[in-house]
Amino acid sequence: MKRIKSACICQTIHFQKKEDLDHELAIRELRAEYETYFRLLDKRRIPYRLVKEETLPDGSILIHIMRQYNMYPTGDYLK
């Protein structure tokens, strides 16, 4: 029999700006979406670790994040 002792998911998320909006408005909406994502993780009490964040030349944001997978224990992954 096997049991999962710990699990974590690695994600690369690209927050892209909407092309049909004015650049400044698109950047504001993009930043709001980015902040909402992390607020929801905190609200749902999902453990995570932001590994890397970069702002690309077009203003979009690319993040690499490790977060809890389902409700499995995270073990040493997020330390």
HTML snippet that shows the backbone in 3Dmol.js (N, CA, C, O; Angstrom):
<script src="https://3Dmol.org/build/3Dmol-min.js"></script>
<div id="view" style="width:600px;height:400px;position:relative"></div>
<script>
const pdb = `
ATOM      1  N   MET A   1       0.836  -1.168   0.000  1.00  0.00           N
ATOM      2  CA  MET A   1       0.000   0.000   0.000  1.00  0.00           C
ATOM      3  C   MET A   1       0.891   1.245   0.000  1.00  0.00           C
ATOM      4  O   MET A   1       1.946   1.267   0.634  1.00  0.00           O
ATOM      5  N   LYS A   2       0.457   2.263  -0.709  1.00  0.00           N
ATOM      6  CA  LYS A   2       1.237   3.498  -0.745  1.00  0.00           C
ATOM      7  C   LYS A   2       0.409   4.641  -0.156  1.00  0.00           C
ATOM      8  O   LYS A   2      -0.818   4.657  -0.257  1.00  0.00           O
ATOM      9  N   ARG A   3       1.097   5.577   0.451  1.00  0.00           N
ATOM     10  CA  ARG A   3       0.459   6.771   1.005  1.00  0.00           C
ATOM     11  C   ARG A   3       1.313   7.980   0.646  1.00  0.00           C
ATOM     12  O   ARG A   3       2.542   7.929   0.688  1.00  0.00           O
ATOM     13  N   ILE A   4       0.648   9.044   0.299  1.00  0.00           N
ATOM     14  CA  ILE A   4       1.366  10.287   0.010  1.00  0.00           C
ATOM     15  C   ILE A   4       1.706  10.950   1.335  1.00  0.00           C
ATOM     16  O   ILE A   4       0.817  11.268   2.124  1.00  0.00           O
ATOM     17  N   LYS A   5       2.982  11.155   1.573  1.00  0.00           N
ATOM     18  CA  LYS A   5       3.440  11.780   2.810  1.00  0.00           C
ATOM     19  C   LYS A   5       3.439  13.301   2.709  1.00  0.00           C
ATOM     20  O   LYS A   5       3.109  13.995   3.671  1.00  0.00           O
ATOM     21  N   SER A   6       3.806  13.809   1.548  1.00  0.00           N
ATOM     22  CA  SER A   6       3.780  15.256   1.326  1.00  0.00           C
ATOM     23  C   SER A   6       3.716  15.510  -0.175  1.00  0.00           C
ATOM     24  O   SER A   6       4.150  14.690  -0.984  1.00  0.00           O
ATOM     25  N   ALA A   7       3.166  16.662  -0.522  1.00  0.00           N
ATOM     26  CA  ALA A   7       3.017  17.007  -1.938  1.00  0.00           C
ATOM     27  C   ALA A   7       3.016  18.523  -2.088  1.00  0.00           C
ATOM     28  O   ALA A   7       2.598  19.259  -1.194  1.00  0.00           O
ATOM     29  N   CYS A   8       3.486  18.953  -3.219  1.00  0.00           N
ATOM     30  CA  CYS A   8       3.532  20.370  -3.523  1.00  0.00           C
ATOM     31  C   CYS A   8       3.461  20.507  -5.039  1.00  0.00           C
ATOM     32  O   CYS A   8       3.904  19.617  -5.764  1.00  0.00           O
ATOM     33  N   ILE A   9       2.915  21.598  -5.512  1.00  0.00           N
ATOM     34  CA  ILE A   9       2.822  21.818  -6.951  1.00  0.00           C
ATOM     35  C   ILE A   9       3.654  23.054  -7.299  1.00  0.00           C
ATOM     36  O   ILE A   9       3.584  24.075  -6.615  1.00  0.00           O
ATOM     37  N   CYS A  10       4.429  22.946  -8.357  1.00  0.00           N
ATOM     38  CA  CYS A  10       5.210  24.077  -8.868  1.00  0.00           C
ATOM     39  C   CYS A  10       4.465  24.643 -10.067  1.00  0.00           C
ATOM     40  O   CYS A  10       4.126  23.911 -10.997  1.00  0.00           O
ATOM     41  N   GLN A  11       4.216  25.925 -10.044  1.00  0.00           N
ATOM     42  CA  GLN A  11       3.496  26.562 -11.136  1.00  0.00           C
ATOM     43  C   GLN A  11       4.271  27.754 -11.665  1.00  0.00           C
ATOM     44  O   GLN A  11       4.953  28.455 -10.918  1.00  0.00           O
ATOM     45  N   THR A  12       4.155  27.968 -12.957  1.00  0.00           N
ATOM     46  CA  THR A  12       4.621  29.189 -13.595  1.00  0.00           C
ATOM     47  C   THR A  12       3.368  29.877 -14.106  1.00  0.00           C
ATOM     48  O   THR A  12       2.653  29.335 -14.950  1.00  0.00           O
ATOM     49  N   ILE A  13       3.105  31.063 -13.597  1.00  0.00           N
ATOM     50  CA  ILE A  13       1.891  31.789 -13.954  1.00  0.00           C
ATOM     51  C   ILE A  13       2.285  33.088 -14.650  1.00  0.00           C
ATOM     52  O   ILE A  13       3.126  33.843 -14.163  1.00  0.00           O
ATOM     53  N   HIS A  14       1.661  33.329 -15.792  1.00  0.00           N
ATOM     54  CA  HIS A  14       1.921  34.544 -16.565  1.00  0.00           C
ATOM     55  C   HIS A  14       0.679  35.425 -16.495  1.00  0.00           C
ATOM     56  O   HIS A  14      -0.354  35.106 -17.084  1.00  0.00           O
ATOM     57  N   PHE A  15       0.788  36.526 -15.777  1.00  0.00           N
ATOM     58  CA  PHE A  15      -0.295  37.498 -15.707  1.00  0.00           C
ATOM     59  C   PHE A  15      -0.116  38.440 -16.898  1.00  0.00           C
ATOM     60  O   PHE A  15       0.763  39.303 -16.892  1.00  0.00           O
ATOM     61  N   GLN A  16      -0.949  38.266 -17.907  1.00  0.00           N
ATOM     62  CA  GLN A  16      -0.822  39.036 -19.142  1.00  0.00           C
ATOM     63  C   GLN A  16      -1.780  40.214 -19.146  1.00  0.00           C
ATOM     64  O   GLN A  16      -2.898  40.126 -18.639  1.00  0.00           O
ATOM     65  N   LYS A  17      -1.328  41.308 -19.719  1.00  0.00           N
ATOM     66  CA  LYS A  17      -2.205  42.478 -19.826  1.00  0.00           C
ATOM     67  C   LYS A  17      -3.140  42.316 -21.014  1.00  0.00           C
ATOM     68  O   LYS A  17      -2.827  41.637 -21.992  1.00  0.00           O
ATOM     69  N   LYS A  18      -4.281  42.951 -20.902  1.00  0.00           N
ATOM     70  CA  LYS A  18      -5.259  42.902 -21.991  1.00  0.00           C
ATOM     71  C   LYS A  18      -4.826  43.878 -23.071  1.00  0.00           C
ATOM     72  O   LYS A  18      -4.575  45.051 -22.795  1.00  0.00           O
ATOM     73  N   GLU A  19      -4.742  43.401 -24.277  1.00  0.00           N
ATOM     74  CA  GLU A  19      -4.229  44.198 -25.391  1.00  0.00           C
ATOM     75  C   GLU A  19      -5.196  45.276 -25.859  1.00  0.00           C
ATOM     76  O   GLU A  19      -4.769  46.272 -26.444  1.00  0.00           O
ATOM     77  N   ASP A  20      -6.495  45.097 -25.613  1.00  0.00           N
ATOM     78  CA  ASP A  20      -7.479  46.055 -26.125  1.00  0.00           C
ATOM     79  C   ASP A  20      -7.674  47.268 -25.209  1.00  0.00           C
ATOM     80  O   ASP A  20      -8.502  48.132 -25.498  1.00  0.00           O
ATOM     81  N   LEU A  21      -6.920  47.340 -24.109  1.00  0.00           N
ATOM     82  CA  LEU A  21      -7.028  48.467 -23.185  1.00  0.00           C
ATOM     83  C   LEU A  21      -5.832  49.402 -23.325  1.00  0.00           C
ATOM     84  O   LEU A  21      -4.777  49.025 -23.835  1.00  0.00           O
ATOM     85  N   ASP A  22      -6.026  50.616 -22.865  1.00  0.00           N
ATOM     86  CA  ASP A  22      -4.931  51.577 -22.764  1.00  0.00           C
ATOM     87  C   ASP A  22      -3.838  50.961 -21.886  1.00  0.00           C
ATOM     88  O   ASP A  22      -4.142  50.244 -20.933  1.00  0.00           O
ATOM     89  N   HIS A  23      -2.576  51.235 -22.201  1.00  0.00           N
ATOM     90  CA  HIS A  23      -1.461  50.603 -21.494  1.00  0.00           C
ATOM     91  C   HIS A  23      -1.539  50.810 -19.983  1.00  0.00           C
ATOM     92  O   HIS A  23      -1.389  49.854 -19.223  1.00  0.00           O
ATOM     93  N   GLU A  24      -1.771  52.042 -19.541  1.00  0.00           N
ATOM     94  CA  GLU A  24      -1.814  52.324 -18.102  1.00  0.00           C
ATOM     95  C   GLU A  24      -2.955  51.589 -17.415  1.00  0.00           C
ATOM     96  O   GLU A  24      -2.774  51.034 -16.332  1.00  0.00           O
ATOM     97  N   LEU A  25      -4.129  51.583 -18.037  1.00  0.00           N
ATOM     98  CA  LEU A  25      -5.278  50.877 -17.469  1.00  0.00           C
ATOM     99  C   LEU A  25      -5.022  49.374 -17.450  1.00  0.00           C
ATOM    100  O   LEU A  25      -5.365  48.700 -16.478  1.00  0.00           O
ATOM    101  N   ALA A  26      -4.431  48.851 -18.502  1.00  0.00           N
ATOM    102  CA  ALA A  26      -4.128  47.419 -18.581  1.00  0.00           C
ATOM    103  C   ALA A  26      -3.152  47.013 -17.473  1.00  0.00           C
ATOM    104  O   ALA A  26      -3.304  45.949 -16.872  1.00  0.00           O
ATOM    105  N   ILE A  27      -2.165  47.849 -17.205  1.00  0.00           N
ATOM    106  CA  ILE A  27      -1.182  47.561 -16.151  1.00  0.00           C
ATOM    107  C   ILE A  27      -1.857  47.595 -14.784  1.00  0.00           C
ATOM    108  O   ILE A  27      -1.570  46.746 -13.940  1.00  0.00           O
ATOM    109  N   ARG A  28      -2.750  48.559 -14.549  1.00  0.00           N
ATOM    110  CA  ARG A  28      -3.468  48.632 -13.270  1.00  0.00           C
ATOM    111  C   ARG A  28      -4.327  47.398 -13.057  1.00  0.00           C
ATOM    112  O   ARG A  28      -4.345  46.844 -11.958  1.00  0.00           O
ATOM    113  N   GLU A  29      -5.041  46.957 -14.090  1.00  0.00           N
ATOM    114  CA  GLU A  29      -5.874  45.762 -13.983  1.00  0.00           C
ATOM    115  C   GLU A  29      -5.030  44.510 -13.778  1.00  0.00           C
ATOM    116  O   GLU A  29      -5.404  43.621 -13.013  1.00  0.00           O
ATOM    117  N   LEU A  30      -3.913  44.446 -14.450  1.00  0.00           N
ATOM    118  CA  LEU A  30      -3.002  43.317 -14.304  1.00  0.00           C
ATOM    119  C   LEU A  30      -2.490  43.240 -12.876  1.00  0.00           C
ATOM    120  O   LEU A  30      -2.471  42.160 -12.285  1.00  0.00           O
ATOM    121  N   ARG A  31      -2.079  44.360 -12.315  1.00  0.00           N
ATOM    122  CA  ARG A  31      -1.569  44.420 -10.947  1.00  0.00           C
ATOM    123  C   ARG A  31      -2.666  44.024  -9.956  1.00  0.00           C
ATOM    124  O   ARG A  31      -2.397  43.330  -8.975  1.00  0.00           O
ATOM    125  N   ALA A  32      -3.908  44.467 -10.213  1.00  0.00           N
ATOM    126  CA  ALA A  32      -5.035  44.112  -9.343  1.00  0.00           C
ATOM    127  C   ALA A  32      -5.293  42.603  -9.385  1.00  0.00           C
ATOM    128  O   ALA A  32      -5.551  41.987  -8.351  1.00  0.00           O
ATOM    129  N   GLU A  33      -5.223  42.009 -10.582  1.00  0.00           N
ATOM    130  CA  GLU A  33      -5.428  40.563 -10.715  1.00  0.00           C
ATOM    131  C   GLU A  33      -4.334  39.797  -9.971  1.00  0.00           C
ATOM    132  O   GLU A  33      -4.607  38.796  -9.309  1.00  0.00           O
ATOM    133  N   TYR A  34      -3.108  40.273 -10.086  1.00  0.00           N
ATOM    134  CA  TYR A  34      -1.958  39.672  -9.404  1.00  0.00           C
ATOM    135  C   TYR A  34      -2.157  39.715  -7.888  1.00  0.00           C
ATOM    136  O   TYR A  34      -1.970  38.707  -7.207  1.00  0.00           O
ATOM    137  N   GLU A  35      -2.531  40.868  -7.368  1.00  0.00           N
ATOM    138  CA  GLU A  35      -2.733  41.016  -5.922  1.00  0.00           C
ATOM    139  C   GLU A  35      -3.915  40.181  -5.441  1.00  0.00           C
ATOM    140  O   GLU A  35      -3.868  39.613  -4.350  1.00  0.00           O
ATOM    141  N   THR A  36      -4.975  40.101  -6.243  1.00  0.00           N
ATOM    142  CA  THR A  36      -6.140  39.298  -5.886  1.00  0.00           C
ATOM    143  C   THR A  36      -5.775  37.823  -5.794  1.00  0.00           C
ATOM    144  O   THR A  36      -6.270  37.118  -4.915  1.00  0.00           O
ATOM    145  N   TYR A  37      -4.923  37.353  -6.684  1.00  0.00           N
ATOM    146  CA  TYR A  37      -4.488  35.958  -6.660  1.00  0.00           C
ATOM    147  C   TYR A  37      -3.860  35.618  -5.308  1.00  0.00           C
ATOM    148  O   TYR A  37      -4.204  34.607  -4.697  1.00  0.00           O
ATOM    149  N   PHE A  38      -2.942  36.463  -4.846  1.00  0.00           N
ATOM    150  CA  PHE A  38      -2.273  36.195  -3.578  1.00  0.00           C
ATOM    151  C   PHE A  38      -3.205  36.404  -2.387  1.00  0.00           C
ATOM    152  O   PHE A  38      -3.099  35.694  -1.386  1.00  0.00           O
ATOM    153  N   ARG A  39      -4.101  37.358  -2.485  1.00  0.00           N
ATOM    154  CA  ARG A  39      -5.087  37.565  -1.422  1.00  0.00           C
ATOM    155  C   ARG A  39      -5.968  36.322  -1.256  1.00  0.00           C
ATOM    156  O   ARG A  39      -6.273  35.921  -0.133  1.00  0.00           O
ATOM    157  N   LEU A  40      -6.377  35.713  -2.381  1.00  0.00           N
ATOM    158  CA  LEU A  40      -7.198  34.503  -2.312  1.00  0.00           C
ATOM    159  C   LEU A  40      -6.419  33.319  -1.730  1.00  0.00           C
ATOM    160  O   LEU A  40      -6.977  32.527  -0.970  1.00  0.00           O
ATOM    161  N   LEU A  41      -5.151  33.195  -2.076  1.00  0.00           N
ATOM    162  CA  LEU A  41      -4.336  32.136  -1.466  1.00  0.00           C
ATOM    163  C   LEU A  41      -4.293  32.317   0.045  1.00  0.00           C
ATOM    164  O   LEU A  41      -4.448  31.352   0.794  1.00  0.00           O
ATOM    165  N   ASP A  42      -4.083  33.545   0.491  1.00  0.00           N
ATOM    166  CA  ASP A  42      -4.034  33.829   1.923  1.00  0.00           C
ATOM    167  C   ASP A  42      -5.390  33.591   2.580  1.00  0.00           C
ATOM    168  O   ASP A  42      -5.464  33.013   3.664  1.00  0.00           O
ATOM    169  N   LYS A  43      -6.454  34.034   1.930  1.00  0.00           N
ATOM    170  CA  LYS A  43      -7.801  33.873   2.479  1.00  0.00           C
ATOM    171  C   LYS A  43      -8.159  32.397   2.630  1.00  0.00           C
ATOM    172  O   LYS A  43      -8.784  32.004   3.616  1.00  0.00           O
ATOM    173  N   ARG A  44      -7.769  31.591   1.666  1.00  0.00           N
ATOM    174  CA  ARG A  44      -8.051  30.152   1.700  1.00  0.00           C
ATOM    175  C   ARG A  44      -7.036  29.383   2.534  1.00  0.00           C
ATOM    176  O   ARG A  44      -7.134  28.166   2.689  1.00  0.00           O
ATOM    177  N   ARG A  45      -6.063  30.111   3.067  1.00  0.00           N
ATOM    178  CA  ARG A  45      -4.993  29.538   3.903  1.00  0.00           C
ATOM    179  C   ARG A  45      -4.226  28.443   3.172  1.00  0.00           C
ATOM    180  O   ARG A  45      -3.923  27.389   3.732  1.00  0.00           O
ATOM    181  N   ILE A  46      -3.926  28.716   1.924  1.00  0.00           N
ATOM    182  CA  ILE A  46      -3.133  27.787   1.118  1.00  0.00           C
ATOM    183  C   ILE A  46      -1.665  28.181   1.261  1.00  0.00           C
ATOM    184  O   ILE A  46      -1.273  29.270   0.839  1.00  0.00           O
ATOM    185  N   PRO A  47      -0.854  27.311   1.849  1.00  0.00           N
ATOM    186  CA  PRO A  47       0.569  27.626   1.976  1.00  0.00           C
ATOM    187  C   PRO A  47       1.224  27.744   0.605  1.00  0.00           C
ATOM    188  O   PRO A  47       0.941  26.954  -0.296  1.00  0.00           O
ATOM    189  N   TYR A  48       2.100  28.730   0.453  1.00  0.00           N
ATOM    190  CA  TYR A  48       2.808  28.910  -0.815  1.00  0.00           C
ATOM    191  C   TYR A  48       4.151  29.580  -0.563  1.00  0.00           C
ATOM    192  O   TYR A  48       4.393  30.152   0.499  1.00  0.00           O
ATOM    193  N   ARG A  49       5.007  29.493  -1.558  1.00  0.00           N
ATOM    194  CA  ARG A  49       6.289  30.202  -1.533  1.00  0.00           C
ATOM    195  C   ARG A  49       6.522  30.772  -2.922  1.00  0.00           C
ATOM    196  O   ARG A  49       6.559  30.034  -3.906  1.00  0.00           O
ATOM    197  N   LEU A  50       6.678  32.070  -2.997  1.00  0.00           N
ATOM    198  CA  LEU A  50       6.978  32.730  -4.265  1.00  0.00           C
ATOM    199  C   LEU A  50       8.466  32.522  -4.535  1.00  0.00           C
ATOM    200  O   LEU A  50       9.313  33.054  -3.818  1.00  0.00           O
ATOM    201  N   VAL A  51       8.776  31.752  -5.560  1.00  0.00           N
ATOM    202  CA  VAL A  51      10.158  31.411  -5.874  1.00  0.00           C
ATOM    203  C   VAL A  51      10.820  32.528  -6.671  1.00  0.00           C
ATOM    204  O   VAL A  51      11.954  32.915  -6.390  1.00  0.00           O
ATOM    205  N   LYS A  52      10.100  33.043  -7.668  1.00  0.00           N
ATOM    206  CA  LYS A  52      10.674  34.069  -8.537  1.00  0.00           C
ATOM    207  C   LYS A  52       9.550  34.901  -9.131  1.00  0.00           C
ATOM    208  O   LYS A  52       8.486  34.383  -9.469  1.00  0.00           O
ATOM    209  N   GLU A  53       9.797  36.179  -9.252  1.00  0.00           N
ATOM    210  CA  GLU A  53       8.843  37.092  -9.884  1.00  0.00           C
ATOM    211  C   GLU A  53       9.620  38.005 -10.816  1.00  0.00           C
ATOM    212  O   GLU A  53      10.655  38.558 -10.444  1.00  0.00           O
ATOM    213  N   GLU A  54       9.110  38.156 -12.026  1.00  0.00           N
ATOM    214  CA  GLU A  54       9.760  39.091 -12.943  1.00  0.00           C
ATOM    215  C   GLU A  54       8.714  39.844 -13.754  1.00  0.00           C
ATOM    216  O   GLU A  54       7.694  39.294 -14.169  1.00  0.00           O
ATOM    217  N   THR A  55       9.006  41.118 -13.961  1.00  0.00           N
ATOM    218  CA  THR A  55       8.153  41.945 -14.800  1.00  0.00           C
ATOM    219  C   THR A  55       8.783  41.958 -16.189  1.00  0.00           C
ATOM    220  O   THR A  55       9.948  42.319 -16.350  1.00  0.00           O
ATOM    221  N   LEU A  56       8.014  41.568 -17.168  1.00  0.00           N
ATOM    222  CA  LEU A  56       8.502  41.492 -18.545  1.00  0.00           C
ATOM    223  C   LEU A  56       8.425  42.866 -19.208  1.00  0.00           C
ATOM    224  O   LEU A  56       7.707  43.739 -18.722  1.00  0.00           O
ATOM    225  N   PRO A  57       9.150  43.073 -20.308  1.00  0.00           N
ATOM    226  CA  PRO A  57       9.186  44.379 -20.966  1.00  0.00           C
ATOM    227  C   PRO A  57       7.811  44.948 -21.350  1.00  0.00           C
ATOM    228  O   PRO A  57       7.637  46.166 -21.395  1.00  0.00           O
ATOM    229  N   ASP A  58       6.843  44.077 -21.624  1.00  0.00           N
ATOM    230  CA  ASP A  58       5.514  44.568 -21.997  1.00  0.00           C
ATOM    231  C   ASP A  58       4.657  44.920 -20.785  1.00  0.00           C
ATOM    232  O   ASP A  58       3.514  45.350 -20.936  1.00  0.00           O
ATOM    233  N   GLY A  59       5.208  44.737 -19.578  1.00  0.00           N
ATOM    234  CA  GLY A  59       4.483  45.074 -18.357  1.00  0.00           C
ATOM    235  C   GLY A  59       3.803  43.890 -17.708  1.00  0.00           C
ATOM    236  O   GLY A  59       3.311  44.010 -16.586  1.00  0.00           O
ATOM    237  N   SER A  60       3.758  42.739 -18.381  1.00  0.00           N
ATOM    238  CA  SER A  60       3.140  41.560 -17.786  1.00  0.00           C
ATOM    239  C   SER A  60       4.053  40.992 -16.698  1.00  0.00           C
ATOM    240  O   SER A  60       5.237  41.322 -16.630  1.00  0.00           O
ATOM    241  N   ILE A  61       3.488  40.142 -15.856  1.00  0.00           N
ATOM    242  CA  ILE A  61       4.221  39.598 -14.717  1.00  0.00           C
ATOM    243  C   ILE A  61       4.282  38.084 -14.843  1.00  0.00           C
ATOM    244  O   ILE A  61       3.274  37.431 -15.112  1.00  0.00           O
ATOM    245  N   LEU A  62       5.465  37.537 -14.647  1.00  0.00           N
ATOM    246  CA  LEU A  62       5.682  36.097 -14.683  1.00  0.00           C
ATOM    247  C   LEU A  62       6.153  35.671 -13.299  1.00  0.00           C
ATOM    248  O   LEU A  62       7.137  36.202 -12.784  1.00  0.00           O
ATOM    249  N   ILE A  63       5.447  34.706 -12.693  1.00  0.00           N
ATOM    250  CA  ILE A  63       5.863  34.234 -11.377  1.00  0.00           C
ATOM    251  C   ILE A  63       6.070  32.723 -11.400  1.00  0.00           C
ATOM    252  O   ILE A  63       5.447  31.995 -12.173  1.00  0.00           O
ATOM    253  N   HIS A  64       6.959  32.288 -10.535  1.00  0.00           N
ATOM    254  CA  HIS A  64       7.183  30.871 -10.273  1.00  0.00           C
ATOM    255  C   HIS A  64       6.816  30.686  -8.805  1.00  0.00           C
ATOM    256  O   HIS A  64       7.381  31.343  -7.930  1.00  0.00           O
ATOM    257  N   ILE A  65       5.881  29.802  -8.544  1.00  0.00           N
ATOM    258  CA  ILE A  65       5.357  29.644  -7.199  1.00  0.00           C
ATOM    259  C   ILE A  65       5.266  28.160  -6.854  1.00  0.00           C
ATOM    260  O   ILE A  65       4.950  27.329  -7.705  1.00  0.00           O
ATOM    261  N   MET A  66       5.545  27.850  -5.613  1.00  0.00           N
ATOM    262  CA  MET A  66       5.309  26.512  -5.077  1.00  0.00           C
ATOM    263  C   MET A  66       4.172  26.656  -4.094  1.00  0.00           C
ATOM    264  O   MET A  66       4.204  27.534  -3.232  1.00  0.00           O
ATOM    265  N   ARG A  67       3.157  25.798  -4.212  1.00  0.00           N
ATOM    266  CA  ARG A  67       2.015  25.889  -3.317  1.00  0.00           C
ATOM    267  C   ARG A  67       1.519  24.507  -2.950  1.00  0.00           C
ATOM    268  O   ARG A  67       1.828  23.511  -3.603  1.00  0.00           O
ATOM    269  N   GLN A  68       0.747  24.481  -1.892  1.00  0.00           N
ATOM    270  CA  GLN A  68       0.187  23.224  -1.426  1.00  0.00           C
ATOM    271  C   GLN A  68      -0.695  22.608  -2.504  1.00  0.00           C
ATOM    272  O   GLN A  68      -1.459  23.307  -3.169  1.00  0.00           O
ATOM    273  N   TYR A  69      -0.584  21.300  -2.669  1.00  0.00           N
ATOM    274  CA  TYR A  69      -1.389  20.575  -3.644  1.00  0.00           C
ATOM    275  C   TYR A  69      -2.528  19.899  -2.912  1.00  0.00           C
ATOM    276  O   TYR A  69      -2.308  19.116  -1.988  1.00  0.00           O
ATOM    277  N   ASN A  70      -3.756  20.207  -3.331  1.00  0.00           N
ATOM    278  CA  ASN A  70      -4.951  19.730  -2.635  1.00  0.00           C
ATOM    279  C   ASN A  70      -4.785  20.053  -1.155  1.00  0.00           C
ATOM    280  O   ASN A  70      -4.444  21.188  -0.823  1.00  0.00           O
ATOM    281  N   MET A  71      -5.003  19.143  -0.292  1.00  0.00           N
ATOM    282  CA  MET A  71      -4.812  19.443   1.132  1.00  0.00           C
ATOM    283  C   MET A  71      -3.725  18.557   1.744  1.00  0.00           C
ATOM    284  O   MET A  71      -3.706  18.324   2.953  1.00  0.00           O
ATOM    285  N   TYR A  72      -2.825  18.070   0.895  1.00  0.00           N
ATOM    286  CA  TYR A  72      -1.740  17.238   1.379  1.00  0.00           C
ATOM    287  C   TYR A  72      -0.767  18.063   2.203  1.00  0.00           C
ATOM    288  O   TYR A  72      -0.608  19.260   1.965  1.00  0.00           O
ATOM    289  N   PRO A  73      -0.113  17.430   3.173  1.00  0.00           N
ATOM    290  CA  PRO A  73       0.948  18.142   3.902  1.00  0.00           C
ATOM    291  C   PRO A  73       2.066  18.540   2.933  1.00  0.00           C
ATOM    292  O   PRO A  73       2.321  17.842   1.951  1.00  0.00           O
ATOM    293  N   THR A  74       2.722  19.656   3.215  1.00  0.00           N
ATOM    294  CA  THR A  74       3.757  20.154   2.296  1.00  0.00           C
ATOM    295  C   THR A  74       5.159  19.700   2.689  1.00  0.00           C
ATOM    296  O   THR A  74       6.104  19.914   1.929  1.00  0.00           O
ATOM    297  N   GLY A  75       5.312  19.096   3.823  1.00  0.00           N
ATOM    298  CA  GLY A  75       6.626  18.592   4.226  1.00  0.00           C
ATOM    299  C   GLY A  75       7.668  19.707   4.227  1.00  0.00           C
ATOM    300  O   GLY A  75       7.409  20.800   4.732  1.00  0.00           O
ATOM    301  N   ASP A  76       8.842  19.436   3.666  1.00  0.00           N
ATOM    302  CA  ASP A  76       9.932  20.413   3.620  1.00  0.00           C
ATOM    303  C   ASP A  76       9.886  21.288   2.378  1.00  0.00           C
ATOM    304  O   ASP A  76      10.750  22.148   2.208  1.00  0.00           O
ATOM    305  N   TYR A  77       8.905  21.095   1.507  1.00  0.00           N
ATOM    306  CA  TYR A  77       8.865  21.826   0.247  1.00  0.00           C
ATOM    307  C   TYR A  77       8.791  23.344   0.423  1.00  0.00           C
ATOM    308  O   TYR A  77       9.437  24.083  -0.319  1.00  0.00           O
ATOM    309  N   LEU A  78       8.027  23.803   1.377  1.00  0.00           N
ATOM    310  CA  LEU A  78       7.789  25.251   1.484  1.00  0.00           C
ATOM    311  C   LEU A  78       8.613  25.908   2.589  1.00  0.00           C
ATOM    312  O   LEU A  78       8.316  27.033   2.991  1.00  0.00           O
ATOM    313  N   LYS A  79       9.620  25.236   3.074  1.00  0.00           N
ATOM    314  CA  LYS A  79      10.464  25.831   4.122  1.00  0.00           C
ATOM    315  C   LYS A  79      11.543  26.676   3.531  1.00  0.00           C
ATOM    316  O   LYS A  79      12.346  27.253   4.264  1.00  0.00           O
TER     317      LYS A  79
END
`;
const viewer = $3Dmol.createViewer("view");
viewer.addModel(pdb, "pdb");
viewer.setStyle({}, {cartoon: {color: "spectrum"}});
viewer.zoomTo();
viewer.render();
</script>
